[in-house]
């Protein structure tokens, strides 16, 4: 059994450990979970991640409850039985989904995961990031999954639901070292029906346009505006920059008292920072793809080795994957050594 220290990071370490445990069959014990956070221990969405991992592999679990600072996880064989889990209120459905995506390499038949909770909540990827950024990017290296947003869930009530179908996949080695020219910038702006009269989703798009114009950036924009039923009012905007085989994503969430145009401009500002550099991946995707470099091989270029990246790499290496990280003229190269 592997012994892991969860004190240096957050929930990402738990999700990475669960993903790799499912794929490798290696049991682990993680102590001091979220030890530097207040409060420490597992939160509801981390418990939901444990629950879905337990379900697909009939795992033996100890400590998979809210507030626990120690988790033992001993998986059985991964199956394709449907999984249905509720995160509770506005816990992130996308982060729970992320935990299971790597089991694509261990499946014999498609697996359907239904997750209820928050589909578009802060500190996690919006549903449209998963649909329109990560899904097409993963398809580039042979990983296939579909995402259906059955209902949107915003903070604080949640009440949303995602269904994710994960197909058996044999991924090719990753190669994201350079960025092709930008083909288009898709803008996915969503808001609750209650905000339709104020044209909030439309105004978020205008905020994106205005911010890019102010920055002197002339790129083709393809807007998609949606108003939808939800328990709590809320908004989100996702920018998907399509550059040949590379997709990078940038997002922002609505806040009470903050104009919709400002929300759009926030997403545009993060895009602008990326656009003026030469990194192929956005900063969140760079971290998410580390597991796939381990599983599929290949190499990716990331802007820098942040503490978040380093702690994630530590967990991946603990499962026996030889990942090399070295400085390059145009960033940091992360490579799976055979």
RODOMAR-249956 format. One record per residue (C-alpha): residue number from 1; residue in one letter; x, y, z; chain. Coordinates in nm, 3 decimals. Layout:
REM RODOMAR-249956
@i=NUM aa=a c1=X c2=Y c3=Z ch=A;
...
***
This chain:
REM RODOMAR-249956
@i=1 aa=x c1=0.000 c2=0.000 c3=0.000 ch=A;
@i=2 aa=x c1=0.128 c2=0.344 c3=-0.093 ch=A;
@i=3 aa=x c1=0.155 c2=0.604 c3=0.182 ch=A;
@i=4 aa=x c1=0.088 c2=0.959 c3=0.067 ch=A;
@i=5 aa=x c1=0.100 c2=1.296 c3=0.242 ch=A;
@i=6 aa=x c1=-0.196 c2=1.514 c3=0.149 ch=A;
@i=7 aa=x c1=-0.089 c2=1.813 c3=0.354 ch=A;
@i=8 aa=x c1=0.090 c2=2.006 c3=0.081 ch=A;
@i=9 aa=x c1=-0.209 c2=2.035 c3=-0.152 ch=A;
@i=10 aa=x c1=-0.584 c2=2.039 c3=-0.179 ch=A;
@i=11 aa=x c1=-0.849 c2=1.820 c3=-0.331 ch=A;
@i=12 aa=x c1=-0.649 c2=1.770 c3=-0.652 ch=A;
@i=13 aa=x c1=-0.417 c2=1.532 c3=-0.469 ch=A;
@i=14 aa=x c1=-0.711 c2=1.320 c3=-0.356 ch=A;
@i=15 aa=x c1=-0.858 c2=1.311 c3=-0.707 ch=A;
@i=16 aa=x c1=-0.524 c2=1.222 c3=-0.868 ch=A;
@i=17 aa=x c1=-0.460 c2=0.945 c3=-0.617 ch=A;
@i=18 aa=x c1=-0.808 c2=0.800 c3=-0.670 ch=A;
@i=19 aa=x c1=-0.771 c2=0.812 c3=-1.049 ch=A;
@i=20 aa=x c1=-0.435 c2=0.637 c3=-1.052 ch=A;
@i=21 aa=x c1=-0.541 c2=0.385 c3=-0.790 ch=A;
@i=22 aa=x c1=-0.834 c2=0.283 c3=-1.012 ch=A;
@i=23 aa=x c1=-0.613 c2=0.249 c3=-1.319 ch=A;
@i=24 aa=x c1=-0.320 c2=0.070 c3=-1.153 ch=A;
@i=25 aa=x c1=-0.506 c2=-0.131 c3=-0.889 ch=A;
@i=26 aa=x c1=-0.263 c2=0.006 c3=-0.629 ch=A;
@i=27 aa=x c1=-0.407 c2=0.072 c3=-0.283 ch=A;
@i=28 aa=x c1=-0.309 c2=0.387 c3=-0.097 ch=A;
@i=29 aa=x c1=-0.339 c2=0.563 c3=0.236 ch=A;
@i=30 aa=x c1=-0.334 c2=0.942 c3=0.236 ch=A;
@i=31 aa=x c1=-0.280 c2=1.126 c3=0.563 ch=A;
@i=32 aa=x c1=-0.296 c2=1.491 c3=0.662 ch=A;
@i=33 aa=x c1=-0.551 c2=1.560 c3=0.386 ch=A;
@i=34 aa=x c1=-0.579 c2=1.933 c3=0.314 ch=A;
@i=35 aa=x c1=-0.375 c2=1.982 c3=0.629 ch=A;
@i=36 aa=x c1=-0.289 c2=2.343 c3=0.552 ch=A;
@i=37 aa=x c1=-0.650 c2=2.439 c3=0.474 ch=A;
@i=38 aa=x c1=-0.910 c2=2.566 c3=0.716 ch=A;
@i=39 aa=x c1=-1.092 c2=2.349 c3=0.797 ch=A;
@i=40 aa=x c1=-0.871 c2=2.053 c3=0.702 ch=A;
@i=41 aa=x c1=-0.998 c2=1.718 c3=0.581 ch=A;
@i=42 aa=x c1=-1.230 c2=1.601 c3=0.307 ch=A;
@i=43 aa=x c1=-1.509 c2=1.829 c3=0.187 ch=A;
@i=44 aa=x c1=-1.840 c2=1.708 c3=0.044 ch=A;
@i=45 aa=x c1=-1.718 c2=1.709 c3=-0.316 ch=A;
@i=46 aa=x c1=-1.408 c2=1.508 c3=-0.220 ch=A;
@i=47 aa=x c1=-1.631 c2=1.253 c3=-0.049 ch=A;
@i=48 aa=x c1=-1.834 c2=1.233 c3=-0.371 ch=A;
@i=49 aa=x c1=-1.511 c2=1.163 c3=-0.562 ch=A;
@i=50 aa=x c1=-1.433 c2=0.881 c3=-0.321 ch=A;
@i=51 aa=x c1=-1.788 c2=0.749 c3=-0.360 ch=A;
@i=52 aa=x c1=-1.777 c2=0.728 c3=-0.740 ch=A;
@i=53 aa=x c1=-1.431 c2=0.568 c3=-0.731 ch=A;
@i=54 aa=x c1=-1.553 c2=0.317 c3=-0.474 ch=A;
@i=55 aa=x c1=-1.856 c2=0.233 c3=-0.689 ch=A;
@i=56 aa=x c1=-1.673 c2=0.164 c3=-1.015 ch=A;
@i=57 aa=x c1=-1.415 c2=-0.065 c3=-0.855 ch=A;
@i=58 aa=x c1=-1.600 c2=-0.213 c3=-0.554 ch=A;
@i=59 aa=x c1=-1.323 c2=-0.069 c3=-0.341 ch=A;
@i=60 aa=x c1=-1.259 c2=-0.109 c3=0.030 ch=A;
@i=61 aa=x c1=-1.262 c2=0.240 c3=0.180 ch=A;
@i=62 aa=x c1=-1.185 c2=0.374 c3=0.525 ch=A;
@i=63 aa=x c1=-1.213 c2=0.743 c3=0.609 ch=A;
@i=64 aa=x c1=-1.425 c2=0.848 c3=0.312 ch=A;
@i=65 aa=x c1=-1.640 c2=1.087 c3=0.512 ch=A;
@i=66 aa=x c1=-1.658 c2=1.463 c3=0.537 ch=A;
@i=67 aa=x c1=-1.391 c2=1.609 c3=0.765 ch=A;
@i=68 aa=x c1=-1.169 c2=1.300 c3=0.757 ch=A;
@i=69 aa=x c1=-0.797 c2=1.377 c3=0.735 ch=A;
@i=70 aa=x c1=-0.699 c2=1.019 c3=0.652 ch=A;
@i=71 aa=x c1=-0.823 c2=0.808 c3=0.360 ch=A;
@i=72 aa=x c1=-0.749 c2=0.446 c3=0.281 ch=A;
@i=73 aa=x c1=-0.856 c2=0.322 c3=-0.061 ch=A;
@i=74 aa=x c1=-0.809 c2=-0.034 c3=-0.188 ch=A;
@i=75 aa=x c1=-0.969 c2=-0.084 c3=-0.532 ch=A;
@i=76 aa=x c1=-1.104 c2=-0.398 c3=-0.692 ch=A;
@i=77 aa=x c1=-1.154 c2=-0.441 c3=-1.066 ch=A;
@i=78 aa=x c1=-1.295 c2=-0.147 c3=-1.260 ch=A;
@i=79 aa=x c1=-1.640 c2=-0.219 c3=-1.408 ch=A;
@i=80 aa=x c1=-1.873 c2=-0.032 c3=-1.642 ch=A;
@i=81 aa=x c1=-2.175 c2=-0.030 c3=-1.413 ch=A;
@i=82 aa=x c1=-2.361 c2=0.305 c3=-1.420 ch=A;
@i=83 aa=x c1=-2.276 c2=0.540 c3=-1.132 ch=A;
@i=84 aa=x c1=-2.512 c2=0.801 c3=-0.985 ch=A;
@i=85 aa=x c1=-2.391 c2=1.034 c3=-0.711 ch=A;
@i=86 aa=x c1=-2.498 c2=1.360 c3=-0.549 ch=A;
@i=87 aa=x c1=-2.230 c2=1.605 c3=-0.438 ch=A;
@i=88 aa=x c1=-2.478 c2=1.799 c3=-0.226 ch=A;
@i=89 aa=x c1=-2.588 c2=2.161 c3=-0.276 ch=A;
@i=90 aa=x c1=-2.339 c2=2.337 c3=-0.504 ch=A;
@i=91 aa=x c1=-2.041 c2=2.101 c3=-0.478 ch=A;
@i=92 aa=x c1=-1.862 c2=2.072 c3=-0.810 ch=A;
@i=93 aa=x c1=-1.995 c2=1.808 c3=-1.049 ch=A;
@i=94 aa=x c1=-1.712 c2=1.874 c3=-1.293 ch=A;
@i=95 aa=x c1=-1.439 c2=1.793 c3=-1.042 ch=A;
@i=96 aa=x c1=-1.613 c2=1.467 c3=-0.953 ch=A;
@i=97 aa=x c1=-1.632 c2=1.384 c3=-1.323 ch=A;
@i=98 aa=x c1=-1.260 c2=1.459 c3=-1.363 ch=A;
@i=99 aa=x c1=-1.179 c2=1.185 c3=-1.112 ch=A;
@i=100 aa=x c1=-1.328 c2=0.913 c3=-1.331 ch=A;
@i=101 aa=x c1=-1.208 c2=1.023 c3=-1.675 ch=A;
@i=102 aa=x c1=-0.873 c2=0.838 c3=-1.653 ch=A;
@i=103 aa=x c1=-1.051 c2=0.502 c3=-1.605 ch=A;
@i=104 aa=x c1=-1.115 c2=0.520 c3=-1.980 ch=A;
@i=105 aa=x c1=-0.788 c2=0.331 c3=-2.020 ch=A;
@i=106 aa=x c1=-0.917 c2=0.044 c3=-1.801 ch=A;
@i=107 aa=x c1=-1.271 c2=0.005 c3=-1.939 ch=A;
@i=108 aa=x c1=-1.402 c2=-0.275 c3=-2.160 ch=A;
@i=109 aa=x c1=-1.740 c2=-0.107 c3=-2.212 ch=A;
@i=110 aa=x c1=-1.867 c2=0.253 c3=-2.184 ch=A;
@i=111 aa=x c1=-1.929 c2=0.386 c3=-1.833 ch=A;
@i=112 aa=x c1=-2.206 c2=0.635 c3=-1.757 ch=A;
@i=113 aa=x c1=-2.166 c2=0.872 c3=-1.462 ch=A;
@i=114 aa=x c1=-2.449 c2=1.097 c3=-1.344 ch=A;
@i=115 aa=x c1=-2.352 c2=1.365 c3=-1.092 ch=A;
@i=116 aa=x c1=-2.588 c2=1.608 c3=-0.917 ch=A;
@i=117 aa=x c1=-2.479 c2=1.933 c3=-0.752 ch=A;
@i=118 aa=x c1=-2.317 c2=2.247 c3=-0.891 ch=A;
@i=119 aa=x c1=-2.236 c2=2.250 c3=-1.261 ch=A;
@i=120 aa=x c1=-2.100 c2=2.605 c3=-1.266 ch=A;
@i=121 aa=x c1=-1.945 c2=2.704 c3=-0.934 ch=A;
@i=122 aa=x c1=-1.632 c2=2.895 c3=-0.833 ch=A;
@i=123 aa=x c1=-1.296 c2=2.722 c3=-0.782 ch=A;
@i=124 aa=x c1=-1.385 c2=2.453 c3=-1.036 ch=A;
@i=125 aa=x c1=-1.418 c2=2.421 c3=-1.414 ch=A;
@i=126 aa=x c1=-1.759 c2=2.526 c3=-1.553 ch=A;
@i=127 aa=x c1=-1.960 c2=2.259 c3=-1.732 ch=A;
@i=128 aa=x c1=-1.889 c2=2.426 c3=-2.065 ch=A;
@i=129 aa=x c1=-1.513 c2=2.407 c3=-2.001 ch=A;
@i=130 aa=x c1=-1.548 c2=2.031 c3=-1.965 ch=A;
@i=131 aa=x c1=-1.769 c2=2.012 c3=-2.276 ch=A;
@i=132 aa=x c1=-1.603 c2=2.255 c3=-2.513 ch=A;
@i=133 aa=x c1=-1.240 c2=2.269 c3=-2.398 ch=A;
@i=134 aa=x c1=-1.133 c2=1.948 c3=-2.229 ch=A;
@i=135 aa=x c1=-1.345 c2=1.704 c3=-2.430 ch=A;
@i=136 aa=x c1=-1.216 c2=1.813 c3=-2.774 ch=A;
@i=137 aa=x c1=-0.860 c2=1.842 c3=-2.643 ch=A;
@i=138 aa=x c1=-0.870 c2=1.487 c3=-2.501 ch=A;
@i=139 aa=x c1=-1.010 c2=1.358 c3=-2.830 ch=A;
@i=140 aa=x c1=-0.689 c2=1.481 c3=-2.996 ch=A;
@i=141 aa=x c1=-0.493 c2=1.211 c3=-2.815 ch=A;
@i=142 aa=x c1=-0.755 c2=0.937 c3=-2.837 ch=A;
@i=143 aa=x c1=-0.962 c2=0.975 c3=-2.519 ch=A;
@i=144 aa=x c1=-1.336 c2=0.980 c3=-2.585 ch=A;
@i=145 aa=x c1=-1.611 c2=1.101 c3=-2.354 ch=A;
@i=146 aa=x c1=-1.938 c2=1.294 c3=-2.388 ch=A;
@i=147 aa=x c1=-2.091 c2=1.545 c3=-2.148 ch=A;
@i=148 aa=x c1=-2.461 c2=1.627 c3=-2.120 ch=A;
@i=149 aa=x c1=-2.574 c2=1.916 c3=-1.900 ch=A;
@i=150 aa=x c1=-2.916 c2=1.798 c3=-1.784 ch=A;
@i=151 aa=x c1=-2.970 c2=2.100 c3=-1.562 ch=A;
@i=152 aa=x c1=-2.753 c2=2.393 c3=-1.456 ch=A;
@i=153 aa=x c1=-2.661 c2=2.430 c3=-1.091 ch=A;
@i=154 aa=x c1=-2.524 c2=2.757 c3=-0.952 ch=A;
@i=155 aa=x c1=-2.414 c2=2.859 c3=-0.602 ch=A;
@i=156 aa=x c1=-2.557 c2=2.829 c3=-0.337 ch=A;
@i=157 aa=x c1=-2.843 c2=2.585 c3=-0.402 ch=A;
@i=158 aa=x c1=-2.683 c2=2.377 c3=-0.675 ch=A;
@i=159 aa=x c1=-2.954 c2=2.149 c3=-0.809 ch=A;
@i=160 aa=x c1=-2.770 c2=2.086 c3=-1.135 ch=A;
@i=161 aa=x c1=-2.687 c2=1.759 c3=-1.303 ch=A;
@i=162 aa=x c1=-2.427 c2=1.629 c3=-1.549 ch=A;
@i=163 aa=x c1=-2.420 c2=1.296 c3=-1.729 ch=A;
@i=164 aa=x c1=-2.079 c2=1.188 c3=-1.853 ch=A;
@i=165 aa=x c1=-2.032 c2=0.887 c3=-2.080 ch=A;
@i=166 aa=x c1=-1.673 c2=0.760 c3=-2.075 ch=A;
@i=167 aa=x c1=-1.571 c2=0.532 c3=-2.361 ch=A;
@i=168 aa=x c1=-1.295 c2=0.271 c3=-2.347 ch=A;
@i=169 aa=x c1=-0.989 c2=0.447 c3=-2.483 ch=A;
@i=170 aa=x c1=-0.632 c2=0.364 c3=-2.583 ch=A;
@i=171 aa=x c1=-0.472 c2=0.708 c3=-2.584 ch=A;
@i=172 aa=x c1=-0.181 c2=0.815 c3=-2.801 ch=A;
@i=173 aa=x c1=0.119 c2=0.993 c3=-2.649 ch=A;
@i=174 aa=x c1=0.051 c2=1.362 c3=-2.589 ch=A;
@i=175 aa=x c1=0.240 c2=1.627 c3=-2.781 ch=A;
@i=176 aa=x c1=0.147 c2=1.980 c3=-2.679 ch=A;
@i=177 aa=x c1=0.472 c2=2.171 c3=-2.709 ch=A;
@i=178 aa=x c1=0.376 c2=2.449 c3=-2.948 ch=A;
@i=179 aa=x c1=0.070 c2=2.657 c3=-3.022 ch=A;
@i=180 aa=x c1=-0.074 c2=2.667 c3=-3.376 ch=A;
@i=181 aa=x c1=-0.230 c2=2.993 c3=-3.499 ch=A;
@i=182 aa=x c1=-0.564 c2=3.092 c3=-3.347 ch=A;
@i=183 aa=x c1=-0.856 c2=2.984 c3=-3.568 ch=A;
@i=184 aa=x c1=-1.145 c2=3.119 c3=-3.362 ch=A;
@i=185 aa=x c1=-1.254 c2=3.221 c3=-3.014 ch=A;
@i=186 aa=x c1=-1.581 c2=3.059 c3=-2.909 ch=A;
@i=187 aa=x c1=-1.765 c2=3.240 c3=-2.629 ch=A;
@i=188 aa=x c1=-2.018 c2=3.034 c3=-2.431 ch=A;
@i=189 aa=x c1=-2.225 c2=3.263 c3=-2.210 ch=A;
@i=190 aa=x c1=-2.495 c2=3.116 c3=-1.987 ch=A;
@i=191 aa=x c1=-2.730 c2=3.271 c3=-1.732 ch=A;
@i=192 aa=x c1=-3.041 c2=3.173 c3=-1.540 ch=A;
@i=193 aa=x c1=-3.383 c2=3.241 c3=-1.690 ch=A;
@i=194 aa=x c1=-3.439 c2=3.490 c3=-1.409 ch=A;
@i=195 aa=x c1=-3.162 c2=3.706 c3=-1.559 ch=A;
@i=196 aa=x c1=-3.289 c2=3.696 c3=-1.917 ch=A;
@i=197 aa=x c1=-3.488 c2=4.020 c3=-1.892 ch=A;
@i=198 aa=x c1=-3.166 c2=4.201 c3=-1.800 ch=A;
@i=199 aa=x c1=-2.986 c2=4.035 c3=-2.096 ch=A;
@i=200 aa=x c1=-2.709 c2=3.923 c3=-1.863 ch=A;
@i=201 aa=x c1=-2.567 c2=3.645 c3=-2.084 ch=A;
@i=202 aa=x c1=-2.568 c2=3.876 c3=-2.388 ch=A;
@i=203 aa=x c1=-2.394 c2=4.150 c3=-2.191 ch=A;
@i=204 aa=x c1=-2.122 c2=3.909 c3=-2.080 ch=A;
@i=205 aa=x c1=-2.043 c2=3.852 c3=-2.448 ch=A;
@i=206 aa=x c1=-2.030 c2=4.227 c3=-2.502 ch=A;
@i=207 aa=x c1=-1.791 c2=4.252 c3=-2.209 ch=A;
@i=208 aa=x c1=-1.563 c2=4.004 c3=-2.384 ch=A;
@i=209 aa=x c1=-1.578 c2=4.199 c3=-2.711 ch=A;
@i=210 aa=x c1=-1.509 c2=4.533 c3=-2.543 ch=A;
@i=211 aa=x c1=-1.217 c2=4.400 c3=-2.337 ch=A;
@i=212 aa=x c1=-1.052 c2=4.247 c3=-2.644 ch=A;
@i=213 aa=x c1=-1.102 c2=4.569 c3=-2.840 ch=A;
@i=214 aa=x c1=-0.950 c2=4.771 c3=-2.557 ch=A;
@i=215 aa=x c1=-0.652 c2=4.534 c3=-2.559 ch=A;
@i=216 aa=x c1=-0.610 c2=4.579 c3=-2.933 ch=A;
@i=217 aa=x c1=-0.680 c2=4.213 c3=-3.004 ch=A;
@i=218 aa=x c1=-0.868 c2=4.140 c3=-3.326 ch=A;
@i=219 aa=x c1=-0.979 c2=3.776 c3=-3.326 ch=A;
@i=220 aa=x c1=-1.290 c2=3.612 c3=-3.477 ch=A;
@i=221 aa=x c1=-1.551 c2=3.561 c3=-3.203 ch=A;
@i=222 aa=x c1=-1.829 c2=3.302 c3=-3.225 ch=A;
@i=223 aa=x c1=-2.080 c2=3.368 c3=-2.944 ch=A;
@i=224 aa=x c1=-2.326 c2=3.118 c3=-2.795 ch=A;
@i=225 aa=x c1=-2.581 c2=3.268 c3=-2.554 ch=A;
@i=226 aa=x c1=-2.803 c2=3.049 c3=-2.335 ch=A;
@i=227 aa=x c1=-3.067 c2=3.122 c3=-2.073 ch=A;
@i=228 aa=x c1=-3.162 c2=2.825 c3=-1.862 ch=A;
@i=229 aa=x c1=-3.373 c2=2.707 c3=-1.570 ch=A;
@i=230 aa=x c1=-3.189 c2=2.682 c3=-1.238 ch=A;
@i=231 aa=x c1=-3.266 c2=2.669 c3=-0.867 ch=A;
@i=232 aa=x c1=-3.034 c2=2.957 c3=-0.778 ch=A;
@i=233 aa=x c1=-2.969 c2=3.245 c3=-1.019 ch=A;
@i=234 aa=x c1=-2.621 c2=3.251 c3=-1.164 ch=A;
@i=235 aa=x c1=-2.404 c2=3.306 c3=-1.470 ch=A;
@i=236 aa=x c1=-2.087 c2=3.174 c3=-1.627 ch=A;
@i=237 aa=x c1=-1.885 c2=3.255 c3=-1.936 ch=A;
@i=238 aa=x c1=-1.628 c2=3.028 c3=-2.101 ch=A;
@i=239 aa=x c1=-1.389 c2=3.127 c3=-2.379 ch=A;
@i=240 aa=x c1=-1.256 c2=2.840 c3=-2.592 ch=A;
@i=241 aa=x c1=-0.956 c2=2.940 c3=-2.802 ch=A;
@i=242 aa=x c1=-0.924 c2=2.698 c3=-3.093 ch=A;
@i=243 aa=x c1=-0.575 c2=2.672 c3=-3.238 ch=A;
@i=244 aa=x c1=-0.556 c2=2.375 c3=-3.472 ch=A;
@i=245 aa=x c1=-0.535 c2=2.064 c3=-3.252 ch=A;
@i=246 aa=x c1=-0.503 c2=2.271 c3=-2.935 ch=A;
@i=247 aa=x c1=-0.792 c2=2.414 c3=-2.732 ch=A;
@i=248 aa=x c1=-0.736 c2=2.650 c3=-2.438 ch=A;
@i=249 aa=x c1=-1.010 c2=2.770 c3=-2.202 ch=A;
@i=250 aa=x c1=-1.074 c2=3.076 c3=-1.987 ch=A;
@i=251 aa=x c1=-1.374 c2=3.142 c3=-1.765 ch=A;
@i=252 aa=x c1=-1.543 c2=3.369 c3=-1.514 ch=A;
@i=253 aa=x c1=-1.848 c2=3.341 c3=-1.290 ch=A;
@i=254 aa=x c1=-2.112 c2=3.601 c3=-1.220 ch=A;
@i=255 aa=x c1=-2.115 c2=3.778 c3=-0.885 ch=A;
@i=256 aa=x c1=-2.393 c2=3.966 c3=-0.713 ch=A;
@i=257 aa=x c1=-2.348 c2=4.338 c3=-0.765 ch=A;
@i=258 aa=x c1=-2.090 c2=4.300 c3=-1.043 ch=A;
@i=259 aa=x c1=-2.203 c2=4.410 c3=-1.392 ch=A;
@i=260 aa=x c1=-2.230 c2=4.136 c3=-1.653 ch=A;
@i=261 aa=x c1=-1.990 c2=4.325 c3=-1.878 ch=A;
@i=262 aa=x c1=-1.726 c2=4.308 c3=-1.605 ch=A;
@i=263 aa=x c1=-1.766 c2=3.930 c3=-1.579 ch=A;
@i=264 aa=x c1=-1.708 c2=3.895 c3=-1.952 ch=A;
@i=265 aa=x c1=-1.406 c2=4.123 c3=-1.936 ch=A;
@i=266 aa=x c1=-1.250 c2=3.912 c3=-1.659 ch=A;
@i=267 aa=x c1=-1.253 c2=3.603 c3=-1.880 ch=A;
@i=268 aa=x c1=-1.118 c2=3.810 c3=-2.169 ch=A;
@i=269 aa=x c1=-0.831 c2=3.942 c3=-1.956 ch=A;
@i=270 aa=x c1=-0.714 c2=3.589 c3=-1.871 ch=A;
@i=271 aa=x c1=-0.737 c2=3.498 c3=-2.240 ch=A;
@i=272 aa=x c1=-0.538 c2=3.809 c3=-2.331 ch=A;
@i=273 aa=x c1=-0.254 c2=3.714 c3=-2.096 ch=A;
@i=274 aa=x c1=-0.237 c2=3.369 c3=-2.257 ch=A;
@i=275 aa=x c1=-0.273 c2=3.507 c3=-2.612 ch=A;
@i=276 aa=x c1=0.024 c2=3.739 c3=-2.569 ch=A;
@i=277 aa=x c1=0.244 c2=3.453 c3=-2.460 ch=A;
@i=278 aa=x c1=0.319 c2=3.133 c3=-2.646 ch=A;
@i=279 aa=x c1=0.199 c2=2.859 c3=-2.409 ch=A;
@i=280 aa=x c1=-0.016 c2=2.601 c3=-2.591 ch=A;
@i=281 aa=x c1=-0.231 c2=2.516 c3=-2.287 ch=A;
@i=282 aa=x c1=-0.417 c2=2.728 c3=-2.036 ch=A;
@i=283 aa=x c1=-0.283 c2=2.710 c3=-1.682 ch=A;
@i=284 aa=x c1=-0.562 c2=2.484 c3=-1.551 ch=A;
@i=285 aa=x c1=-0.538 c2=2.235 c3=-1.837 ch=A;
@i=286 aa=x c1=-0.161 c2=2.211 c3=-1.796 ch=A;
@i=287 aa=x c1=-0.217 c2=2.071 c3=-1.446 ch=A;
@i=288 aa=x c1=-0.504 c2=1.844 c3=-1.550 ch=A;
@i=289 aa=x c1=-0.302 c2=1.679 c3=-1.828 ch=A;
@i=290 aa=x c1=-0.022 c2=1.561 c3=-1.599 ch=A;
@i=291 aa=x c1=-0.213 c2=1.241 c3=-1.525 ch=A;
@i=292 aa=x c1=-0.256 c2=1.180 c3=-1.897 ch=A;
@i=293 aa=x c1=0.116 c2=1.228 c3=-1.960 ch=A;
@i=294 aa=x c1=0.170 c2=0.952 c3=-1.704 ch=A;
@i=295 aa=x c1=-0.091 c2=0.719 c3=-1.853 ch=A;
@i=296 aa=x c1=-0.036 c2=0.780 c3=-2.225 ch=A;
@i=297 aa=x c1=0.320 c2=0.908 c3=-2.245 ch=A;
@i=298 aa=x c1=0.440 c2=1.201 c3=-2.449 ch=A;
@i=299 aa=x c1=0.525 c2=1.555 c3=-2.351 ch=A;
@i=300 aa=x c1=0.362 c2=1.889 c3=-2.284 ch=A;
@i=301 aa=x c1=0.494 c2=2.239 c3=-2.231 ch=A;
@i=302 aa=x c1=0.367 c2=2.434 c3=-1.932 ch=A;
@i=303 aa=x c1=0.444 c2=2.792 c3=-1.824 ch=A;
@i=304 aa=x c1=0.599 c2=2.706 c3=-1.487 ch=A;
@i=305 aa=x c1=0.617 c2=2.445 c3=-1.212 ch=A;
@i=306 aa=x c1=0.381 c2=2.590 c3=-0.954 ch=A;
@i=307 aa=x c1=0.336 c2=2.440 c3=-0.609 ch=A;
@i=308 aa=x c1=0.009 c2=2.290 c3=-0.735 ch=A;
@i=309 aa=x c1=0.188 c2=2.123 c3=-1.026 ch=A;
@i=310 aa=x c1=0.473 c2=1.998 c3=-0.804 ch=A;
@i=311 aa=x c1=0.248 c2=1.835 c3=-0.545 ch=A;
@i=312 aa=x c1=0.047 c2=1.670 c3=-0.823 ch=A;
@i=313 aa=x c1=0.368 c2=1.538 c3=-0.978 ch=A;
@i=314 aa=x c1=0.474 c2=1.399 c3=-0.641 ch=A;
@i=315 aa=x c1=0.157 c2=1.187 c3=-0.623 ch=A;
@i=316 aa=x c1=0.194 c2=1.069 c3=-0.983 ch=A;
@i=317 aa=x c1=0.555 c2=0.965 c3=-0.923 ch=A;
@i=318 aa=x c1=0.453 c2=0.781 c3=-0.606 ch=A;
@i=319 aa=x c1=0.245 c2=0.551 c3=-0.828 ch=A;
@i=320 aa=x c1=0.559 c2=0.459 c3=-1.021 ch=A;
@i=321 aa=x c1=0.542 c2=0.689 c3=-1.322 ch=A;
@i=322 aa=x c1=0.874 c2=0.837 c3=-1.432 ch=A;
@i=323 aa=x c1=0.797 c2=1.198 c3=-1.517 ch=A;
@i=324 aa=x c1=1.082 c2=1.429 c3=-1.615 ch=A;
@i=325 aa=x c1=1.052 c2=1.804 c3=-1.570 ch=A;
@i=326 aa=x c1=1.311 c2=2.038 c3=-1.716 ch=A;
@i=327 aa=x c1=1.345 c2=2.404 c3=-1.798 ch=A;
@i=328 aa=x c1=1.327 c2=2.506 c3=-2.162 ch=A;
@i=329 aa=x c1=1.375 c2=2.838 c3=-2.338 ch=A;
@i=330 aa=x c1=1.000 c2=2.881 c3=-2.376 ch=A;
@i=331 aa=x c1=0.871 c2=2.734 c3=-2.050 ch=A;
@i=332 aa=x c1=0.890 c2=2.398 c3=-1.876 ch=A;
@i=333 aa=x c1=0.882 c2=2.064 c3=-2.058 ch=A;
@i=334 aa=x c1=0.705 c2=1.776 c3=-1.883 ch=A;
@i=335 aa=x c1=0.781 c2=1.436 c3=-2.034 ch=A;
@i=336 aa=x c1=0.704 c2=1.072 c3=-1.955 ch=A;
@i=337 aa=x c1=1.028 c2=0.875 c3=-1.966 ch=A;
@i=338 aa=x c1=0.994 c2=0.521 c3=-2.096 ch=A;
***
